[in-house]
Amino acid sequence: MSVVAAEETTKVNYLTALRNVLHEEMERFPDMVCIGEDIGILGGAFGVTEGMRDKFGPDRVLDTPISESAIVGMAIGLAMTGRIVMAEMQFIDFISCGFDQIVNNAATMCYRTNGEVPLPIVIRGPSGGYGGGGPYHSQQNEAWFAHSPGLKVVIPSTPSDAAGLLRASLRDPNPVIFYEVKELYRKREIEEPIPPGEWIVPLGKAAIRREGTDLTLISYGNPLYLCLQAAELLQEREGINAEVIDLRTLVPLDKETILNSVKKTNRVVVVNEAPKTCGFAAEVVAIINEHVFEYLDAPVLRVTRADTPVPWVQPLELAVLPSVDKIYDTCIKVAKF
Amino acid sequence: MNQKSTVIPSEEEVKTEEDKERKAKPILPRNSLTREDHLEILRQIYLARYFDVRLIKEKRRGRLRGTLYSSQNQEAILVGTLYGLRSDDWISPVHRDMPAFFLKDMRSGWDNPERKGMSIAQVCAQVWGKATAPGRAKDNWSHIGSVPLGIIPSTSMLASTIPVACGVAYDFKLRNHDGVVLTYNGEGSTARGDFHEGLNLAAIHDLAVIVVVENNQWAYGTPVELECPTEDVADRARGYNIPGLVADGQDVLDVYDKTMWCVERARKGLGPSIIECKTYRAFGHGDHDDQRADRYRSKEEIERGRRRDPIAVYKTYLVENGILSEEEAKRYSPEGKHAIQVTDEDFPPEVVEAVRKGVEFAIASPLPEPEEAFKHVFVEE
């Protein structure tokens, strides 16, 4: 597998964008180490780390045993000694096995050492449903970590964001939980060129993916594309001009972009594929209520996964996850309130 | 205390050719200790005991917040494991090891500002919850750490420092540095997944991680036989193909010998080991539990467990080997006495003075300002 340096004119997919940044950062920072299950010899279950072991050696691209807690704990120890650490979770669902080390150890380290021990760790892994992964290969569990002060939470939805946000995360002195949307890894339709040089997308800046005036759709990850499709239908069928915001990072959250859009459109639907109860969409609704309630012309509604595990077989999976139809219908409700 | 306890590891604890050589060596680590070393080791044991006694008294006077996890009867483990370490080695003490924070690198001079250990004053400031504590006392008593000093901050989830120690030791390996990371754990924490995951990882990569298990027989209110199915906790080492040594936790020199054996091995790149130090928890899990602890453990058991005070055990050795006269050995005798019975007269004046200065520093220090609570959730740039 050859790693092509991203040129402005070369379109790359989401996965290649990630892989290139890992290669580039490993080259730039000789102290950086990558650890995880099957990331070396195999090159990663999805191939994100392909070619890295050959290039940087088995010491810096370490195949670990199936021990998520030890992976995260080891990342903490390595970061303490001044290294940048990329720790891969083979599926983001498996992060629960390393949960204690993340929320009780990594997340609190800076706080309880009064800022003396920064931990430049990126814990990244494939996430999300729509692919028939079943309960343990389809989760979006970002709310667990957004709910644990001390962690940054990032979910890119385009190749250039994947590259720019990953580089920003690797250079951030805080632990970052980095959600890769596995259904986007090789999606042809979203391939795009990556800006040249050390391309960075700063954490905490949302992107407006579609400008609109009548209603705001707020999303991230895979459902962002469902929102964009719904927005087109709303325009075609009802003449409703929807704005679509991609949050990109949940912590830190770009409240400004959210609130400015609400002030402009006065109607909001929040969409994510995590379960409804205590999901991040609920947080966005609460922030809107706290800051711009007087601008609202309708209640803020959510389209989320149902409060169920993610079922395996397709009709069941699609039944519980957000869809274009569900988003469209909810937007109509809000628009016609 | 335990039949398996010997000065050097038994045959089954010896795994490699190098181990065999090391075992066959006629000179034991303790034989390289000078008279001055022995007197310093004794002073450090007194210091650990006095620190604990002083805190018990302060707590009874109502001057301290939080729970006191007494390290009494376990001082030989702390001093025995720490005395032979180098300044650049790392440690990760847990809640019952408070003296370890200042005993680390104590050999470089108690008041030496370059010392790679915390000052007694810093540790006292942490106990008193003052703004001068290493982490502004945002975390409780026992959770402090410092990267420049080589002390991994722990959490309340015991054994979780073992995987972190693996990270530090892996950095050593990548840099060809022969430092070691010594982690402290209770026998109860060996039941946790992190204990297994960490040791498994350390053994696969021959990481210089030394896992000290202070087997004081009780994990809060649960006896060791309900935490560990093997005869000795050290037997867990078999699953990782690493040495599992059993030391007499009341005998500072047995602990020292076995630690140095494991340290030398780790420095050569031969990997991790477990040292189980058999001891007995003298009081309750924490001071809140002192009264209840007498109900779940029989009086006879507690008496038996406290019978071999590490200070007395060491003094016997020092007298038998002509390092102290009987007269000198009797001069300071806190051993076997309950915390509230001992007085400053039972300890060498330099020990009392060192702790007094630390306590005074802590008392004189201000409490953190409430604004501190909102700082450093993230690195502030």
Interface residues (C-beta under 8 A of the other chain):
Chain A: V33 D59 R60 L62 T64 P65 S67 S69 A70 I71 V72 G73 M74 A75 I76 G77 L78 A79 M80 T81 R83 V85 D100 Q101 N104 N105 T108 M109 C110 Y111 R112 T113 N114 G115 E116 V117 P118 P149 G150 K152 P173 N174
Chain B: P134 G135 R136 K138 D139 H143 G145 S146 V147 I152 P153 T155 S156 M157 S160 T161 I162 P163 V164 A165 C166 G167 V168 A169 Y170 D171 K173 L174 G193 D194 E197 G198 N200 L201 I204 E372 K375 H376 V377 F378 V379 E380 E381
